[in-house]
Amino acid sequence: MSAPQPVPPRRGERLATLEDVRAAYRLILGREPENEAVLSRHLAQVPTLSALRARFLNSEEFRGATPGGDKPVMLPLAPDALPVEVAADPARLQAMLERTGSYWAQVGQEAPHWSVLTNEIYLPDRIAETKGAFYATGAVDADLVRRTLRRHGLDPAHLPRCVEYGCGVGRATLALAAIFQRVVGCDISRPHLDLARAEAARRGLANVAWHHSSIAAPMPGGAWNFWYSRIVLQHNPPPVIAHLLRLAFAGLAPGGIALFQVPTHFQNYRFSIDAHLQDPRPPTMEMHALPQHHIFALAAEAGLEVLEVREDTHAVTAHTSTWLSNMFLLRRPAG
């Protein structure tokens, strides 16, 4: 793409972020950026969201790579239903949780930061030089939470206890600690939690606690006012996603909020519990989907109201013609 002169923002116009630039690459160009430096370069030249959007939509790469040169290839409006098994008895649910947990414990020892953000710059041989940049990305999550709550007139100060499920090495957890009174990071991998705990101690954070998610207790005890999970649930089989959401919803205090992302459709995706458990291959970083109607049913079962559902596909993949992911905002009524 050509490099235009920087476009000064108009008064009141929303400024773009590095995450917006990354999303433009994935949603408009259908690929990952060449490197991290190119994100900052784009942001310096087109600092507003509208200018960023126009730049990518008018680029030669986009117009030459899409049919007709004027719009991206997207998931069909009426895709077929997915054959997905969601209900599992306790024994098979435990077996799935153990299979998932074994992978994350292993990768937590071998490449913990890379397992959270699968960019080669966060591999063990480079993390010493990129660790600061890695943790800086947590600000994107904190900003997402602030803006989403603000849209609905909600203040983090009135949601004192935050639980983040799938906290990994604390990338987002430590940023969330700046806007909530108390934060509990939960993860199924003890090696990840050990690194998260060490980073929190290094920063002197006193309002963060950690919970090792076990088969018996995936979530911490007590009620919470805000439950958050992003780029995490997708790595669990559908019955496990449903189980975790049921627990998350049940733990919400009156007036409590749940903000989470889940892939809800993947072309030609299917899931069989027996086939999954009988797979002879070693566990790996799996990608799964839970159709929307199951999530809405779980919300209704828990008595929650749906405040917002937004598309968040770029958090999952560059292939927007096959995947659909949504970010859900739910609330337990205060009365």
N, C-alpha and C positions, 0 to 999 in steps of 0.2 A: 504494500500500500504506500502511496505517496505521503510525504510528511508536510502537512499544511502548517501555516503559522499558528501560534497559540490563539485560541478563541477566548476572549475575556468573558467572564460570566455576566449575565444581566442581573439586575437586582432581584432577589427573591428566587432565582433559578437554582434548582438543586444541583449540588456539586457531585461529581462521580467519585467512586472509590476504586481502589485496586481490585476489589471483589467484583465490581461492576464491569471492569475491563476484562477480567477473567471470564465472567458470564457472557460477555459479548463474543469472545472467541468461541466459546462452547455452543451457544445458542444460535449465533449468526453464521459463523464460519464452520462450525461443526468439528472443531479440533482444539487441541491444547495450544497455549502460547508457546513460542519457541523457547523462551526462558523467562525468568522473573524480571529481568531488566527491561524487557520490552513493555511490560505492564506500566512501569513508571514513565516510560517514554511516551506512551499514548496519553497517559493522564496529564503529563505536563503540556501536551499540545492541545488536548481537548478536555478541559477540566470539568465541563458540565455534562450531565447525563444526556441531554438532548443532542449536544454536539457529538458525544461519543456514539450514540445510536446512529446518527446521520453518517458519521464517518465509516462505520462498519457496513451499513446497508448500501452505501454508495461505492464501496471498495471494488476494485476489479476482481479480487478473489471471490467475493460473494456473488457478484452479478454474473461471473463466468461459471460458477459452480452450481447454480441452482436452475431448475427448469424455467425458461423464460427470462431468467436473470432478474426477477423482481420479488421472489418470496422464497423462504426456506422450505425444505421438505419437513412436514410435521407429522405426528401421529394422527391416524385417521380419526375423524370426529366420532365415529361409531364403531370402535373396535370390537372384536368378538369377546365374549366372556372368557375368563381364565379358569381352567380346571385346577383348582387349588384346594387341597385339603387343609382345613384349619383346626378342626377339633381333634385333640389327642388325649389319650388317657395319661394319668400321671407317670407311668413307667416309660412310655415312649417320649413324653415331654422331657423327662429327666435325661433320657438318652440323647436327645437332640441338644439339650443345653450342655451336656458333657462334651459332645463332639465339637460344638462351637467353642466352648471354653478351652479345650485342649489346643486349638489352633492359636487363639489369641495369647495364651500363656507362652506358647513357643515363639511366636513372632515378637512378643514383648521382650524376650531375651535376645533375639537375633537382630531385630530392626524396629525398635519401638516407635521412634518418631516417624519413620517412613510408613509404618502401618497405619498411622493416623492421617497423614497427608502423603499419598503415594507419588511423591516427586523425588527423583534421584538425588536432589540436593540435600535431602533429609536422611540419606542412608548413613550408616554408622561411620564410614570413612570420611564423611563431610560434615557431620552434625556439629562438630566443635566450632566450625566457622559459620554455620547457618542456624544455630540454636536460637539466637536472638530473633531472627526473621521468622522462625517457626512459631515461637510464642507470640510474636506481634500479630499474627493472623487471628488470635483470639479476640482482638478488638472488633473484628467483623461480626462475631457472634454477639458481643456485648451491644454493639450498635443495632444489630438486627432486633435484639430483645427490647432495647429502649424504644426504638421507632415503632415496633409492633404494639407494644403496650400503650404508647402515647396515642396511637390512632384510636384506641378505645377508651381513652381517658383514664388509663390505669397508671399507677405510680409504683415503681419497685419498692419504695419506702413502706408501702402498705402490704407488701408481700415479703415478710421478713425471712422465711426459710425457703431457700431454693435448693432443689435436688437436680443434679445433672446426671443422666444415665448414659453410660458409655463414655466416661470422661477421659479415658486414655491416660496420657501423661500430664493432664491438666491444662492443655492448650487453651480451651475456652473457660474452664473452671476458674482459673486465676483471674481472667478478665471479668467474669461474672461477679467475683468477690468484691469488685470495686463498686457494684451497683446494688447488691443485696446485703442485708445485715449478716446472714449466715448462709453458707453454701456447703453442700455435701456432694462430693464427686464419687460416683459409683462406677466400678468396672469389674469385669469378670477375670481380668488378668492381674495377678499380683505384681509381676515385674513392671507393668505400666504404672500401677499405683505407687510403687516404691519411688519411681522417678518423679511422679507428680508430687508426692509428699516432700521429697528432697527439694524440689524447686520452690514449693510454697515456703518451706523453712528458710531457704536461702533469701527469699524476699521478706521474711518476717511477717507473713500473713497469719493473723490470729483468728480470723473468722471463717476458716476453711477446715472441713473435716473430710475423712475418706472412708468409704465403705467397700469392702471386698464383697462383690456380688457372688453369692453361692447358690447352689440349687435350692436350698431351703429358704434363703433370704436374699432374693435379687435386689431388693430395695432396703433402705435403712428403716429403723423403727420410727414410730410417731407419724404425725401428719405433716404435710408440706403445703406451702402457699403457691409455689411455682415449680413446675416440673418441665425440664428441658432436655431434648435429645435431637441431635442432628448428625447426619452421615454416620449413623450407628445402627439403628434398627434394621436397616436394609441388609446387614450381614447375618441376620438370623432367619431361620426358616419361618414361614407364615404362622404355624402354631405357636412358636416362641414369641414372635412379634405380638400376636393377640394376647398371649399370657402376660407379657410385660406391660402392655397397655392397660389391661384389666387391673393389674396391681397399681400402676401409676394413677389411674383414675380413682381407684378406691382410696388411695392415700391423700387425695386433695382435700384440704380443709375447706369449710364454707367460704365462698368467694375466691377459692383457689383457681389458678390458671395452669393449663398444660399447653406448651408450645413444642411441637415436634414435627419431624419430617419423615415421610415413609414413601418409598416407591409404591404406586398403586396399579401400575399396568406395565407389562413388558410383552411385546409381540411374541407370540408362540411360547410364552412361559407357561409351565405347568409344574405342579408340585404334588408328589406322592410321599407320604410319610414313610411307608415301607421301603420304597425305592431309595429314599434319602438315607435311611439307616442301614440299608444293605449295600450301599456304595462301598466297594473295596478300596477305593482310592483314599489316601490320607486327607484329613481335613485341610481346607484352604480358605482363602478370603472369598466367601460366597456372596452372591448378590441375589436378593429375593424381593418379591412384591406381595403386598397384602391389599386386595381390591378395596376400593373406597367403601362399599356397602358394609363390609365387615367392621370397618372403623366407626362408621356412623351407628351401627348396631351396638357396638361396645359403649359408645358415648351415651346412647339412649338407655342402655342397661344400667349405667352408672348415674343416670340423672343429670348429665352434663348438657350444657347448651353450646351450640356451635357458633362461634363468633366470626370465624374467617377460615377460608380454605384458599391457599395461594399455590400456584404452580412453582415448583422448586427443582425442576428437572436438571438444571445445570449443576446442582450439587451432586448428581449421580453420574452423569455421562455426557459426552458430546453428541451422542446419537439420539437426537430428539425425535427421529422418525420411528423409534422402536420403544423407548422408555417414556414413562410418565411418572413424575414424583410430585407429591403435594406436601405443603406445610400446613398443619392444622393448628388452630387456636381455639381451645375449648375452655369453658368456665363452669365451675360448680356454683349454682345459685347461693347467694349469701344467706337467704332465709330458709 
